[in-house]
């Protein structure tokens, strides 16, 4: 479910006109950033998030959202909030927050599904209890 719901989100970010900035892993050697891994402890990029989705690594949307945010937070951490890349990363964080909010609003929780299908307990709202016949046992000396 996470894959089907979240792949369009990551694809929208990748397809953005500036999505290429965050698409691939940072290559500190090619870019001349020898301290990159000293500053960024948990590197992440959009293509890796997409691959993790395709390989069903994420078990929930929260872990997906964490990694997407990490892409942009790393860019801000390394480049600074007021840099061109930092400002772009901030705009992507805002864009992602808007898309993610719509995604979450459209996903039914298991409890909502149970309630909608009339399978919920009227008291607790969770899975409906099935009535089982009452069994009486005697532990005394009646016999």
Number of C-alpha atoms within 10 A of each C-alpha: 11 18 19 11 15 22 15 13 17 21 14 15 20 19 12 11 9 13 18 13 17 21 19 14 14 17 11 12 10 8 9 9 12 12 11 18 13 8 12 14 9 10 17 23 21 25 17 17 22 22 12 15 20 15 10 14 14 19 12 13 17 13 13 21 17 10 20 23 21 19 23 24 21 21 25 20 13 18 16 15 16 11 13 12 18 20 17 20 26 19 13 21 18 13 13 20 14 11 15 17 10 11 15 13 9 10 14 11 11 11 13 13 15 17 17 11 8 12 15 18 14 12 7 8 14 16 16 15 10 7 6 6 6 6 5 6 6 7 6 6 5 5 4
